Amino acid sequence: MNGMELFDLWAPAGAVWSPWAKPLLFADPLLPSLGAAADRAASPVSVSRFPASGSMAVVVDLPGARSVEAGLSLAGDGFRPVPLFNGAPHDGALVPTQPIRHALKTGAETLRFARLVEDAPPAFLLDAGRQSPAGSAPPGSYDNRWLVFPQDFPSASFLQSRQITRVLLLQESGAQPAEDLAHVLRRWQEAGIEMLLTHPGDSMSPAPLQVDKPSRFRALSYRALALLGLRRNSAGGFGSVVPVPSSGGAVGFG
């Protein structure tokens, strides 16, 4: 299965949420064939207690391949996993993509046999490590760190037009979403969508989530300022080599 065929499986034509899926990690037809067990944490990605009801969407913000694993588990309960991974693949990338790409490939048959309907409620998949490591990228490195923006998701009005009235955030820990994701979820919350929060392996029911207003919320300058620290990729998404400073010296006059 090449990259285009794999993307068509994860974002099939006719499915309601396919327009939001990101194709960047599917661009290379020679997808990785080896796994990356180190990317998996010990706690289980258990989401089977949330069967799709038609009124709830899920946002999965887990590290690397665990996000894909959670999406496949949700697919078994009737949710349509929507990959939003937007950092370009590269052997020396700051944000590893091979574990995610491997999980997308090996999960293809699971997704195929889920036999999801075209209007199945969505489970949007993110990599919680999209901004790691923090700080300046060293010269010569491949910086594919990325953020999510409200434009990467359907609007609250579109969700509501599809009878989505609740959104469940599944993340590793913490009581608030990552700041970039908060710009999305806060908009949905203000539009009247109920927000819920849970963590992998949590045996309790999802807790109500009141999303705090993030810095520069709805400011016209937010997107431009956020993009200043990112490196766009010519194929879309984010990722490019950090330039190495030239070694030329100044010319002196005596």
ZATORFI-213375 format. One line per 3 residues: number of its first residue (from 1); for each residue x, z, y of N, C-alpha, C. Coordinates in Angstrom, 2 decimals. Atoms other than C-alpha are relative to their C-alpha. Layout:
NUM> X/Z/Y/X/Z/Y/X/Z/Y; ...
end
This chain:
1> 0.84/0.00/-1.19/0.00/0.00/0.00/0.88/0.00/1.24; -0.80/0.02/-1.22/1.50/-1.04/3.32/-0.65/0.83/1.10; 0.48/-0.86/-1.07/1.06/0.70/6.64/-1.36/-0.39/0.53
4> 1.29/0.44/-0.53/-1.85/-1.43/7.82/-1.13/0.37/-0.94; 1.02/-0.35/0.98/-3.77/-0.89/4.60/-0.26/1.51/0.00; 0.16/-1.45/-0.03/-3.11/2.84/4.78/-0.77/0.44/1.24
7> 0.73/-0.35/-1.22/-4.30/3.02/8.38/-1.47/-0.36/-0.12; 1.39/0.40/0.18/-7.45/1.13/7.45/-0.76/0.99/-0.88; 0.64/-1.00/0.84/-8.13/3.79/4.84/-0.30/1.27/0.80
10> 0.18/-1.21/-0.81/-7.67/6.67/7.30/-0.91/-0.25/1.21; 0.83/0.33/-1.15/-9.47/4.84/10.12/-0.79/-1.27/-0.31; 0.71/1.21/0.43/-11.92/2.44/8.47/-0.88/-0.58/1.09
13> 0.90/0.67/-0.95/-13.77/-0.13/10.52/-1.43/0.45/-0.25; 1.38/-0.44/0.13/-17.28/1.06/11.18/-0.19/1.50/0.04; 0.11/-1.45/-0.08/-16.52/4.78/11.00/-0.05/0.42/1.47
16> 0.26/-0.38/-1.39/-17.68/6.52/14.17/1.27/0.43/0.72; -1.14/-0.65/-0.68/-14.38/8.32/14.87/1.29/-0.79/-0.10; -1.22/0.80/0.17/-11.88/5.57/13.94/0.64/-0.43/1.32
19> -0.66/0.41/-1.24/-11.34/4.44/17.57/0.98/1.01/0.57; -0.91/-1.01/-0.54/-9.54/7.73/18.27/1.25/0.21/-0.89; -1.15/-0.18/0.89/-7.11/7.55/15.32/1.23/-0.70/0.60
22> -1.24/0.54/-0.54/-3.48/6.95/16.32/0.76/-0.76/-1.10; -0.64/0.81/1.04/-1.69/4.13/14.43/1.51/0.15/-0.10; -1.45/0.01/-0.14/1.89/5.05/15.35/0.74/0.30/-1.31
25> -0.71/-0.36/1.23/2.91/6.71/12.06/-0.29/-0.95/-1.15; 0.32/0.98/1.04/1.39/3.85/10.07/0.67/-1.34/0.26; -0.52/1.30/-0.42/3.34/1.10/11.85/1.03/-0.56/-0.96
28> -1.06/0.45/0.90/6.24/0.94/9.38/-0.61/-0.26/-1.38; 0.58/0.27/1.32/5.13/-0.83/6.16/0.70/0.71/-1.14; -0.74/-0.70/1.05/7.81/1.01/4.20/-0.10/1.50/0.23
31> 0.23/-1.42/-0.22/6.33/4.46/4.37/0.83/0.82/-0.99; -0.87/-0.81/0.86/8.39/7.32/2.86/-0.63/0.27/-1.36; 0.49/-0.25/1.36/8.11/7.88/-0.87/0.36/1.39/-0.49
34> -0.43/-1.33/0.41/9.70/11.33/-0.98/-0.73/1.06/0.78; 0.68/-1.11/-0.66/8.04/14.62/-0.18/0.96/0.84/0.80; -0.80/-0.93/-0.80/9.24/17.40/2.07/-0.62/1.37/-0.14
37> 0.64/-1.27/0.30/8.28/20.69/0.50/0.32/1.07/1.04; -0.38/-1.02/-0.98/10.12/22.63/3.21/-0.96/0.07/1.16; 0.93/0.01/-1.12/7.44/21.63/5.68/-1.24/0.83/-0.28
40> 1.21/-0.71/0.38/4.85/23.66/3.79/0.24/1.51/0.04; -0.10/-1.45/-0.07/4.29/27.33/4.52/-0.68/0.62/-1.21; 0.50/-0.67/1.20/3.25/29.94/1.98/-1.51/0.17/-0.01
43> 1.43/-0.27/-0.01/-0.30/30.61/3.14/-0.79/-1.26/-0.31; 0.76/1.19/0.39/-2.95/28.28/1.68/-0.78/-0.58/1.17; 0.86/0.64/-0.98/-4.78/25.75/3.78/-1.40/-0.02/-0.60
46> 1.29/-0.17/0.63/-8.21/26.98/2.74/-1.10/-0.19/1.03; 1.07/0.27/-0.95/-11.13/25.44/4.58/-1.30/-0.36/-0.72; 1.14/0.44/0.78/-13.64/24.93/1.78/-1.29/0.75/0.35
49> 1.20/-0.75/-0.36/-16.02/27.52/3.27/-0.72/-0.60/1.20; 0.62/0.64/-1.15/-16.92/25.11/6.09/-0.54/-1.37/-0.38; 0.55/1.31/0.36/-19.00/22.36/4.47/-0.59/-0.69/1.22
52> 0.50/0.76/-1.14/-19.92/19.58/6.87/-1.51/0.15/0.13; 1.43/-0.17/-0.26/-23.29/20.26/8.46/-0.54/-1.08/0.92; 0.42/1.02/-0.96/-23.37/17.37/10.90/0.01/0.47/1.42
55> 0.02/-0.51/-1.36/-23.38/19.68/13.91/1.35/0.56/0.43; -1.29/-0.60/-0.31/-19.75/20.86/13.76/1.14/-0.98/-0.22; -1.25/0.73/0.12/-16.45/19.10/14.40/1.12/1.02/-0.16
58> -1.15/-0.88/0.20/-13.04/20.57/13.52/1.20/-0.61/0.70; -1.31/0.39/-0.52/-9.72/20.42/15.36/1.04/0.78/-0.79; -1.04/-0.61/0.84/-6.82/21.10/13.00/1.32/-0.09/0.75
61> -1.28/-0.03/-0.72/-3.67/22.19/14.86/0.98/0.85/-0.81; -0.91/-0.66/0.91/-1.27/23.12/12.06/1.33/-0.74/-0.04; -1.31/0.65/0.00/2.44/22.39/11.56/0.10/-1.14/-1.01
64> -0.38/1.11/0.86/3.36/18.98/10.16/-1.02/-0.38/-1.05; 0.83/0.47/1.11/2.00/18.03/6.76/-1.16/0.94/-0.31; 1.10/-0.93/0.26/-0.16/21.15/6.60/-1.28/-0.45/0.70
67> 1.17/0.51/-0.70/-2.46/19.51/9.11/-0.70/-1.07/-0.85; 0.57/1.04/0.86/-2.94/16.53/6.78/-0.65/0.64/-1.22; 0.56/-0.70/1.17/-3.49/18.86/3.80/-1.36/0.62/0.33
70> 1.27/-0.59/-0.42/-6.20/20.69/5.73/-1.05/-1.09/0.19; 0.93/1.10/-0.19/-7.77/17.37/6.68/-0.56/-0.52/-1.31; 0.45/0.46/1.30/-7.92/16.30/3.05/-0.94/1.02/-0.65
73> 0.90/-1.02/0.51/-9.49/19.62/2.09/-1.36/-0.10/0.69; 1.25/0.15/-0.75/-12.07/19.13/4.82/-0.75/-1.27/-0.43; 0.65/1.22/0.48/-12.71/15.60/3.55/-0.82/0.28/-1.25
76> 0.75/-0.37/1.19/-13.78/17.17/0.27/-1.32/0.67/0.33; 1.24/-0.65/-0.44/-16.45/19.03/2.25/-0.83/-0.90/0.90; 0.82/0.95/-0.73/-17.69/15.91/4.01/0.45/-0.33/1.41
79> -0.52/0.32/-1.32/-15.57/15.79/7.20/0.89/-1.25/-0.06; -0.87/1.16/-0.12/-13.81/12.61/8.32/1.30/0.41/0.70; -1.26/-0.34/-0.67/-10.10/13.44/8.98/0.45/-1.15/0.90
82> -0.39/0.99/-1.00/-8.89/11.64/12.12/1.43/0.31/0.44; -1.39/-0.32/-0.37/-5.06/11.51/12.48/0.29/-0.35/1.46; -0.33/0.19/-1.41/-4.00/11.97/16.11/1.49/0.16/0.26
85> -1.45/-0.17/-0.15/-0.23/12.22/15.47/0.55/-1.13/0.86; -0.35/1.00/-1.00/1.44/10.46/18.38/1.48/0.01/0.35; -1.45/0.06/-0.18/5.22/10.95/18.02/0.57/-1.05/-0.93
88> -0.52/1.11/0.78/7.14/7.90/16.84/0.97/0.47/-1.09; -0.92/-0.36/1.07/9.03/8.07/13.52/1.41/-0.49/0.30; -1.41/0.36/-0.17/12.83/8.01/13.56/0.81/0.96/-0.86
91> -0.81/-0.85/0.89/15.54/9.32/11.24/0.52/1.25/0.70; -0.55/-1.15/-0.73/16.93/11.59/13.96/-0.97/0.61/0.98; 1.01/-0.47/-0.95/13.65/12.54/15.63/0.02/1.51/0.15
94> 0.08/-1.44/-0.25/13.35/15.96/17.25/-1.20/0.61/-0.72; 1.19/-0.45/0.72/9.84/16.32/15.82/-0.06/-0.77/-1.32; -0.01/0.71/1.28/10.02/15.49/12.08/-1.34/-0.66/-0.29
97> 1.23/0.71/0.33/7.49/12.87/11.05/-0.10/-0.35/-1.49; 0.05/0.42/1.41/8.47/12.12/7.44/-0.96/0.86/-0.84; 0.98/-0.77/0.78/6.52/15.08/5.97/-1.44/-0.40/0.27
100> 1.36/0.41/-0.35/3.41/13.96/7.84/-0.31/-1.35/-0.63; 0.22/1.34/0.53/3.80/10.33/6.80/-0.13/0.05/-1.52; 0.11/-0.14/1.45/4.36/11.36/3.21/-1.37/0.53/-0.39
103> 1.31/-0.59/0.30/1.21/13.48/3.26/-1.12/-1.01/0.22; 1.00/1.04/-0.24/-0.78/10.60/4.76/-0.04/-1.00/-1.16; -0.08/0.97/1.09/0.44/8.32/1.99/-0.52/0.59/-1.31
106> 0.39/-0.57/1.29/0.02/10.67/-0.96/-1.45/0.47/0.00; 1.39/-0.42/-0.07/-3.38/11.78/0.30/-0.99/-1.14/0.01; 0.87/1.16/-0.12/-4.73/8.23/0.34/-1.08/-0.03/-1.08
109> 0.99/0.06/1.07/-6.40/8.42/-3.06/-1.04/1.10/0.12; 0.96/-1.08/-0.23/-7.95/11.80/-2.29/-1.03/-0.41/1.04; 0.91/0.44/-1.06/-9.41/10.32/0.88/-0.92/-1.10/-0.50
112> 0.81/1.10/0.51/-10.60/7.19/-0.93/-1.16/0.52/-0.85; 1.02/-0.49/0.92/-12.49/9.16/-3.56/-0.96/1.00/0.66; 0.94/-0.87/-0.72/-14.09/11.42/-0.94/-1.28/-0.76/0.35
115> 1.16/0.85/-0.26/-16.44/8.48/-0.23/-0.82/0.50/1.20; 0.64/-0.54/-1.19/-17.22/9.65/3.28/-0.94/-1.03/0.63; 0.92/0.88/-0.70/-20.17/8.22/5.16/0.58/-0.34/1.37
118> -0.57/0.47/-1.26/-19.50/6.31/8.38/-0.17/1.00/1.13; 0.23/-0.95/-1.09/-20.98/9.04/10.57/0.31/1.44/-0.40; -0.43/-1.35/0.38/-19.35/12.00/8.80/0.60/0.70/1.22
121> -0.56/-0.71/-1.16/-18.42/14.71/11.36/1.53/0.01/-0.07; -1.45/0.18/-0.02/-14.77/14.56/12.46/0.79/1.29/-0.19; -1.02/-1.05/0.00/-11.75/16.73/11.73/1.25/-0.63/0.61
124> -1.13/0.59/-0.73/-9.11/15.81/14.32/1.29/0.71/-0.40; -1.23/-0.56/0.54/-5.57/16.32/12.97/1.13/-0.10/1.00; -1.14/-0.08/-0.91/-2.68/17.44/15.19/1.17/0.70/-0.68
127> -1.19/-0.72/0.45/0.88/18.60/14.57/0.28/1.12/1.00; -0.24/-1.13/-0.90/1.33/22.10/16.01/1.44/0.03/0.51; -1.40/0.05/-0.44/5.06/21.35/16.30/0.30/-1.16/0.92
130> -0.19/1.21/-0.80/4.54/18.42/18.66/0.89/0.20/1.22; -0.85/-0.26/-1.17/6.44/20.13/21.50/1.25/0.79/-0.34; -1.19/-0.74/0.43/9.22/21.71/19.44/1.11/-0.99/-0.37
133> -0.45/-1.22/-0.65/12.04/22.29/20.06/-0.22/-0.04/1.52; 0.17/-0.10/-1.44/11.59/23.53/23.62/1.32/-0.30/0.71; -1.20/0.22/-0.78/14.02/22.72/26.38/0.39/-1.47/0.09
136> -0.47/1.37/-0.20/16.00/19.63/27.31/0.54/-0.58/-1.30; -0.52/0.68/1.19/16.78/17.10/24.60/1.44/-0.44/0.25; -1.40/0.39/-0.20/20.51/16.45/24.08/0.15/-1.51/0.09
139> -0.23/1.44/-0.10/21.85/13.01/25.07/0.26/-0.62/-1.37; -0.18/0.70/1.26/21.72/10.53/22.21/-1.03/0.36/-1.05; 1.02/-0.39/0.97/18.89/12.33/20.42/-1.25/-0.85/0.19
142> 1.25/0.75/-0.07/15.54/10.72/19.66/-1.11/1.00/0.31; 0.98/-0.97/-0.48/12.97/12.64/21.69/-1.41/-0.57/-0.19; 1.37/0.47/0.26/9.50/12.07/20.22/-1.01/1.12/0.16
145> 0.96/-1.06/-0.28/7.86/15.25/21.47/-1.19/-0.57/0.77; 1.21/0.57/-0.58/4.31/14.69/22.60/-1.03/1.08/0.32; 1.11/-0.86/-0.37/1.20/16.25/24.08/-1.31/-0.72/-0.29
148> 1.32/0.63/0.04/-2.51/15.66/23.72/-0.62/0.13/1.39; 0.71/0.04/-1.27/-4.68/14.78/26.70/-1.48/-0.19/-0.29; 1.43/0.19/0.22/-8.46/14.75/27.14/-0.36/-1.43/-0.42
151> 0.28/1.40/0.35/-8.31/10.94/26.85/0.25/-0.30/-1.47; -0.28/0.21/1.42/-7.08/11.32/23.25/-1.17/0.39/-0.89; 1.15/-0.50/0.75/-10.42/12.80/22.19/-1.29/-0.59/0.57
154> 1.30/0.39/-0.55/-14.06/11.80/22.53/-0.46/1.02/1.04; 0.52/-0.90/-1.02/-15.82/13.27/25.54/-1.05/0.92/-0.59; 1.05/-0.92/0.43/-18.21/16.17/25.25/-1.34/-0.72/-0.12
157> 1.27/0.70/0.05/-21.09/13.84/26.00/-0.10/-0.89/-1.24; 0.04/0.82/1.22/-20.10/11.54/23.14/-0.21/0.89/-1.22; 0.22/-0.93/1.10/-19.83/14.49/20.75/-1.47/0.40/-0.08
160> 1.40/-0.44/-0.01/-23.26/15.68/21.81/-0.95/-1.13/-0.37; 0.83/1.14/0.38/-24.67/12.18/21.39/-0.01/-0.20/-1.51; -0.08/0.06/1.47/-23.58/12.46/17.73/-0.45/1.33/-0.61
163> 0.56/-1.27/0.44/-25.32/15.88/17.46/1.07/1.05/-0.33; -1.04/-1.02/0.16/-22.01/17.80/17.55/-0.22/1.07/1.05; 0.26/-1.10/-0.94/-22.81/21.18/19.11/1.01/1.14/-0.13
166> -1.00/-1.04/0.22/-19.95/23.30/17.72/1.34/-0.65/-0.36; -1.34/0.45/0.37/-16.19/22.81/17.41/0.79/1.19/-0.53; -0.82/-1.02/0.64/-14.01/24.85/15.06/1.46/-0.35/0.16
169> -1.45/0.16/-0.10/-10.31/25.23/15.89/0.67/0.72/-1.15; -0.77/-0.57/1.11/-8.11/25.78/12.84/1.46/-0.06/0.40; -1.41/-0.05/-0.36/-4.63/26.94/13.85/0.67/1.15/-0.72
172> -0.77/-0.95/0.80/-1.84/29.01/12.31/-0.23/1.44/0.42; 0.14/-1.37/-0.50/-2.19/32.07/14.52/-0.38/-0.06/1.47; 0.30/-0.07/-1.42/-3.09/33.26/18.00/-1.48/-0.07/0.30
175> 1.40/-0.08/-0.41/-6.32/33.78/19.88/-0.39/-1.09/0.99; 0.26/1.09/-0.94/-5.99/30.79/22.25/0.66/-1.28/-0.52; -0.64/1.26/0.39/-5.26/27.09/21.68/1.28/-0.24/0.78
178> -1.16/0.45/-0.77/-2.00/25.48/22.75/-0.46/-0.52/1.36; 0.44/0.29/-1.37/-2.04/24.77/26.48/-0.50/-1.44/0.15; 0.48/1.38/-0.15/-2.34/20.98/26.17/-1.37/-0.17/-0.64
181> 1.28/0.10/0.68/-5.20/21.33/23.69/-1.09/0.75/0.78; 0.98/-0.75/-0.80/-6.88/23.88/25.98/-0.66/-0.87/1.06; 0.58/0.92/-0.98/-7.39/21.09/28.53/-1.15/-0.79/-0.60
184> 1.07/0.72/0.70/-9.55/19.34/25.93/-1.16/0.95/-0.32; 1.04/-0.90/0.49/-11.41/22.30/24.47/-0.75/0.67/1.13; 0.68/-0.62/-1.15/-12.16/23.88/27.85/-1.06/-0.95/0.57
187> 0.98/0.98/-0.46/-13.89/20.66/28.94/-1.24/0.01/-0.90; 1.13/-0.03/0.93/-16.02/20.69/25.81/-0.82/1.27/0.16; 0.68/-1.29/-0.16/-16.82/24.36/26.29/-0.87/0.00/1.25
190> 0.76/0.01/-1.25/-17.92/23.85/29.89/-1.22/-0.92/-0.09; 1.14/0.90/0.18/-20.23/21.07/28.70/-1.05/0.58/-0.94; 1.00/-0.67/0.82/-22.05/23.53/26.44/0.25/-0.03/-1.49
193> -0.32/0.01/1.43/-20.30/23.00/23.10/0.57/1.36/-0.38; -0.45/-1.31/0.47/-19.80/26.24/21.18/1.37/-0.13/-0.66; -1.36/0.04/0.54/-16.16/26.99/20.31/0.20/1.15/-0.98
196> -0.30/-0.97/1.05/-15.02/28.80/17.16/1.46/-0.10/-0.38; -1.42/-0.07/0.36/-11.61/29.85/15.83/0.17/0.60/-1.37; -0.37/-0.59/1.28/-10.16/30.46/12.39/1.45/-0.34/-0.30
199> -1.38/0.21/0.41/-6.77/30.59/10.67/0.05/-0.27/-1.51; -0.10/0.26/1.44/-5.60/29.36/7.23/0.00/1.29/-0.80; 0.04/-1.18/0.87/-6.40/31.83/4.47/-0.85/1.13/0.53
202> 0.85/-1.03/-0.58/-8.72/33.81/6.74/-1.29/0.10/-0.80; 1.18/-0.17/0.85/-11.47/35.24/4.54/-1.26/0.30/0.80; 1.15/-0.34/-0.83/-13.73/36.15/7.45/-0.63/-1.26/0.59
205> 0.67/1.11/-0.67/-16.23/33.91/9.22/0.75/-0.34/1.28; -0.66/0.37/-1.26/-14.93/31.96/12.23/-0.44/0.91/1.14; 0.29/-0.86/-1.15/-14.71/34.01/15.40/-0.37/-0.86/1.20
208> 0.28/0.73/-1.25/-16.23/32.93/18.72/1.29/-0.14/0.81; -1.18/0.28/-0.80/-13.59/31.37/20.97/-0.42/-0.31/1.43; 0.19/0.28/-1.42/-13.67/31.57/24.74/1.32/-0.56/0.52
211> -1.25/0.66/-0.39/-11.05/29.05/25.88/0.32/0.32/1.45; -0.44/-0.31/-1.36/-9.13/30.29/28.91/0.30/-1.30/0.76; -0.28/1.18/-0.82/-8.74/27.85/31.79/1.51/-0.20/0.09
214> -1.44/0.23/-0.05/-5.27/26.28/31.48/0.48/-0.35/1.40; -0.60/0.34/-1.29/-2.89/25.64/34.35/-0.32/-1.44/0.38; 0.31/1.32/-0.57/-3.84/22.66/36.58/-1.20/-0.64/-0.69
217> 1.17/0.53/0.69/-7.16/22.31/34.76/-0.79/-0.92/0.93; 0.72/1.05/-0.73/-8.93/19.14/35.97/0.72/-0.46/1.27; -0.76/0.47/-1.16/-6.23/18.61/38.61/0.38/-1.46/-0.20
220> -0.34/1.41/0.09/-5.60/14.95/39.39/1.47/-0.20/-0.38; -1.43/0.13/0.25/-1.87/15.59/39.09/0.40/0.42/-1.41; -0.39/-0.58/1.28/-2.02/17.18/35.62/0.66/-1.00/-0.93
223> -0.54/0.96/0.96/-1.45/14.10/33.48/1.36/-0.53/0.45; -1.26/0.54/-0.50/1.29/12.69/35.72/1.13/1.01/-0.15; -1.03/-1.03/0.10/3.17/15.99/35.80/0.35/0.28/-1.45
226> -0.27/-0.25/1.42/2.81/16.52/32.05/0.83/-1.12/-0.60; -0.73/1.14/0.56/4.14/13.04/31.32/1.45/-0.05/0.47; -1.36/0.03/-0.51/7.29/13.69/33.36/1.02/0.45/-1.04
229> -0.95/-0.51/1.00/8.86/15.55/30.45/-0.05/-0.73/-1.32; 0.17/0.72/1.26/7.88/13.00/27.80/0.63/-1.38/0.08; -0.60/1.34/0.06/9.43/9.72/26.64/-0.95/-0.93/-0.73
232> 0.94/0.92/0.57/6.98/6.89/26.07/0.69/-0.98/-0.95; -0.51/0.96/0.97/7.42/4.50/23.16/-0.63/-1.36/0.27; 0.50/1.34/-0.31/7.05/0.73/23.58/-1.15/-0.41/-0.92
235> 1.07/0.30/0.95/4.76/0.64/20.53/-1.22/0.89/0.21; 1.06/-0.98/-0.22/2.52/3.34/21.98/0.45/1.37/-0.40; -0.41/-1.35/0.34/2.73/7.09/21.75/1.29/0.39/0.71
238> -1.17/-0.57/-0.64/5.96/8.92/22.44/1.21/-0.07/-0.92; -1.24/0.01/0.75/9.58/8.57/21.38/0.97/-1.05/0.50; -1.09/0.91/-0.36/12.83/7.07/22.63/1.30/0.80/0.01
241> -1.32/-0.64/0.01/16.56/7.78/22.64/0.31/0.53/1.40; -0.41/-0.59/-1.28/17.78/10.12/25.37/1.31/-0.65/0.42; -1.22/0.70/-0.42/20.37/8.18/27.39/1.22/0.92/0.04
244> -1.27/-0.71/-0.12/24.00/9.24/27.21/0.57/-0.30/1.37; -0.55/0.25/-1.35/25.45/9.72/30.72/1.25/-0.85/-0.08; -1.19/0.84/-0.05/28.03/7.14/31.67/1.21/0.86/0.31
247> -1.23/-0.80/-0.17/31.64/8.33/31.71/0.82/-0.49/1.18; -0.74/0.52/-1.14/32.65/6.42/34.83/0.29/1.08/1.04; -0.37/-0.99/-1.01/34.45/8.46/37.49/-0.06/-0.58/1.41
250> 0.03/0.44/-1.40/34.43/8.30/41.26/1.36/-0.58/0.39; -1.24/0.62/-0.48/37.01/6.15/43.07/0.41/0.71/1.29; -0.48/-0.71/-1.19/39.13/8.05/45.56/0.79/-0.91/0.92
253> -0.77/0.78/-0.99/40.74/6.69/48.74/0.99/0.93/0.65; -1.02/-0.83/-0.61/44.00/8.01/50.06/0.44/-0.55/1.34
end
